[in-house]
Amino acid sequence: MSELTDEEKFIIEKLKENAGKLNYKDLQTLCQEKFEGVRLILKKLKEKTIVDYEGMIPGFSAEIILLREKQFPS
């Protein structure tokens, strides 16, 4: 697997802190001061089968689910 970016690591960490699930809107709020482009980053993480959500790009009501938590140490 390719190396994760700092933004991807941040999203994974936030999901881990919230029992592996977060609403997109809540995740966006957590990320907004650190970086932009949360939807694009989530799309890349979904392609890597690290997270899952309904559809190709998450909407505001989408629930983001962490699939491979154990591979990413805190």
C-alpha positions as CSV (number, residue, x, y, z in Angstrom):
1,M,0.0,0.0,0.0
2,S,1.2,3.5,-0.8
3,E,2.3,5.8,2.0
4,L,-0.6,7.9,3.6
5,T,-0.6,11.7,3.4
6,D,-0.8,13.7,6.6
7,E,-4.4,14.6,5.7
8,E,-5.3,10.9,5.3
9,K,-3.7,10.1,8.6
10,F,-5.6,12.9,10.3
11,I,-8.9,11.6,9.0
12,I,-8.1,8.1,10.1
13,E,-7.2,9.3,13.5
14,K,-10.4,11.3,13.9
15,L,-12.4,8.2,12.8
16,K,-10.5,6.1,15.4
17,E,-11.3,8.6,18.1
18,N,-15.0,8.3,17.3
19,A,-15.4,4.5,17.3
20,G,-14.7,4.2,13.6
21,K,-17.7,6.2,12.4
22,L,-18.4,9.9,11.7
23,N,-21.0,11.8,9.8
24,Y,-19.4,13.6,6.9
25,K,-20.5,17.1,8.2
26,D,-18.9,16.4,11.6
27,L,-15.7,15.2,9.9
28,Q,-15.6,18.2,7.7
29,T,-15.9,20.5,10.8
30,L,-13.0,18.7,12.5
31,C,-10.8,19.0,9.4
32,Q,-11.7,22.6,8.2
33,E,-9.0,24.4,10.1
34,K,-6.2,21.9,9.1
35,F,-6.9,21.4,5.4
36,E,-9.4,21.6,2.5
37,G,-10.6,18.9,0.1
38,V,-12.0,16.4,2.6
39,R,-14.3,14.8,-0.1
40,L,-11.4,14.2,-2.4
41,I,-9.2,12.7,0.4
42,L,-12.1,10.5,1.4
43,K,-12.5,9.3,-2.2
44,K,-8.8,8.3,-2.2
45,L,-9.2,6.5,1.1
46,K,-12.2,4.7,-0.2
47,E,-10.2,3.6,-3.3
48,K,-7.6,2.2,-0.9
49,T,-10.4,0.4,1.0
50,I,-9.6,2.2,4.2
51,V,-13.0,3.9,4.6
52,D,-16.4,3.3,3.2
53,Y,-19.5,5.4,2.6
54,E,-22.5,5.4,0.3
55,G,-21.9,6.6,-3.2
56,M,-18.8,7.7,-5.1
57,I,-18.4,11.1,-3.2
58,P,-19.8,11.6,0.3
59,G,-22.7,13.9,0.8
60,F,-23.3,16.0,4.0
61,S,-25.5,13.2,5.5
62,A,-23.1,10.4,4.6
63,E,-21.7,8.2,7.4
64,I,-18.0,7.6,7.0
65,I,-16.9,4.2,8.3
66,L,-13.3,3.2,9.0
67,L,-12.7,-0.3,7.6
68,R,-9.0,-1.1,8.4
69,E,-8.3,0.5,11.8
70,K,-5.9,-2.2,13.0
71,Q,-3.3,-1.4,10.3
72,F,-2.9,2.2,11.5
73,P,-1.3,2.6,14.9
74,S,-2.0,5.7,17.0
